[in-house]
Amino acid sequence: MTASSSTPKPSRSEQPDVPLEINTSVAHPARMYDYYLGGKDNFPADREAAEKMIASAPGMRDGARQNRAFLGRSVRWLAGAGITQFLDIGTGIPTQGNTHEVAQEVAPDARVAYVDNDPIVIAHARALLSGQGQGMVTVAHADLREPDALLTDPQVLRAIDFDQPMAVLLVAILMFPQGLRGAAQDRRAARGGHAVR
Ligand SMILES: C[S@@+](CC[C@H](N)C(=O)[O-])C[C@H]1O[C@@H](n2cnc3c(N)ncnc32)[C@H](O)[C@@H]1O
């Protein structure tokens, strides 16, 4: 076996100095979602596409807010039930009531690994998401369609002990038409815990 074939490829999270490719001229779901929620981290292409969606589905904004409220209620309930590890896949651009804020209000030692495949989400998350109390918050640049890489990402492993009970959050991500449902059925991520989707 050659050295190059035995050397594992570094995860995306291990390459913080590699410039993140951000194409703001094409609408992206994370930034459209930010627009529905009334955020400011979106661009003209995102706003145009989001307005088209709102025109065809007028409940889109309300749906996004209700979804966010569901995420908060779920995390609060899980933390109250003793879950202190959260793998939040499809984090979205940080906004009000982020997973670690809700979880650490109930359990200050709660640990959260945020995962998203969108470089702009990662850039915002690294800047805005930090832990409170004794808990830990990490941000991983990984893709649900690559579960092996996601579940072994160093940033995920810093926060999550897969031998302990945990919750996997897949909130408002499985509707994307990219074969995500199959990836989400990977049983390793839900072992001994809860899945919210
Ligand atoms: C609608 S937002 C949901 C945000 C948050 N989970 C919530 O419920 O408020 C969907 C997020 O999923 C991310 N996403 C889409 N496909 C993904 C994939 N294959 N792997 C990881 N993240 C993905 C998008 O970048 C976006 O940030």
The ligand as an SDF file (V2000), in Angstrom:
LIG
                    3D

 27 29  0  0  0  0  0  0  0  0999 V2000
  -34.3040   24.7890    6.3510 C   0  0  0  0  0  0  0  0  0  0  0  0
  -32.7110   24.7760    7.1060 S   0  0  0  0  0  0  0  0  0  0  0  0
  -33.1260   24.0800    8.6760 C   0  0  0  0  0  0  0  0  0  0  0  0
  -32.4200   24.7600    9.8310 C   0  0  0  0  0  0  0  0  0  0  0  0
  -32.6950   24.1810   11.2070 C   0  0  0  0  0  0  0  0  0  0  0  0
  -32.5080   22.7400   11.2640 N   0  0  0  0  0  0  0  0  0  0  0  0
  -34.0840   24.5180   11.6730 C   0  0  0  0  0  0  0  0  0  0  0  0
  -34.9390   23.6280   11.7350 O   0  0  0  0  0  0  0  0  0  0  0  0
  -34.3390   25.6810   11.9770 O   0  0  0  0  0  0  0  0  0  0  0  0
  -31.9730   23.3600    6.2990 C   0  0  0  0  0  0  0  0  0  0  0  0
  -30.4580   23.2650    6.4600 C   0  0  0  0  0  0  0  0  0  0  0  0
  -30.0210   21.9950    5.9710 O   0  0  0  0  0  0  0  0  0  0  0  0
  -28.7770   22.1620    5.3200 C   0  0  0  0  0  0  0  0  0  0  0  0
  -28.5640   21.0270    4.4070 N   0  0  0  0  0  0  0  0  0  0  0  0
  -29.2180   20.7440    3.2400 C   0  0  0  0  0  0  0  0  0  0  0  0
  -28.7390   19.6130    2.6890 N   0  0  0  0  0  0  0  0  0  0  0  0
  -27.7600   19.1530    3.5360 C   0  0  0  0  0  0  0  0  0  0  0  0
  -26.8890   18.0300    3.5100 C   0  0  0  0  0  0  0  0  0  0  0  0
  -26.9230   17.1540    2.5040 N   0  0  0  0  0  0  0  0  0  0  0  0
  -26.0090   17.8510    4.5390 N   0  0  0  0  0  0  0  0  0  0  0  0
  -25.9570   18.7520    5.5630 C   0  0  0  0  0  0  0  0  0  0  0  0
  -26.7540   19.8450    5.6410 N   0  0  0  0  0  0  0  0  0  0  0  0
  -27.6430   20.0500    4.6400 C   0  0  0  0  0  0  0  0  0  0  0  0
  -28.9340   23.4880    4.5980 C   0  0  0  0  0  0  0  0  0  0  0  0
  -27.6700   24.0630    4.2680 O   0  0  0  0  0  0  0  0  0  0  0  0
  -29.6930   24.2980    5.6470 C   0  0  0  0  0  0  0  0  0  0  0  0
  -28.7970   25.0070    6.4780 O   0  0  0  0  0  0  0  0  0  0  0  0
  1  2  1  0
  2  3  1  0
  2 10  1  0
  3  4  1  0
  4  5  1  0
  5  6  1  0
  5  7  1  0
  7  8  2  0
  7  9  1  0
 10 11  1  0
 11 12  1  0
 11 26  1  0
 12 13  1  0
 13 14  1  0
 13 24  1  0
 14 15  1  0
 14 23  1  0
 15 16  2  0
 16 17  1  0
 17 18  1  0
 17 23  2  0
 18 19  1  0
 18 20  2  0
 20 21  1  0
 21 22  2  0
 22 23  1  0
 24 25  1  0
 24 26  1  0
 26 27  1  0
M  CHG  2   2   1   9  -1
M  END
$$$$
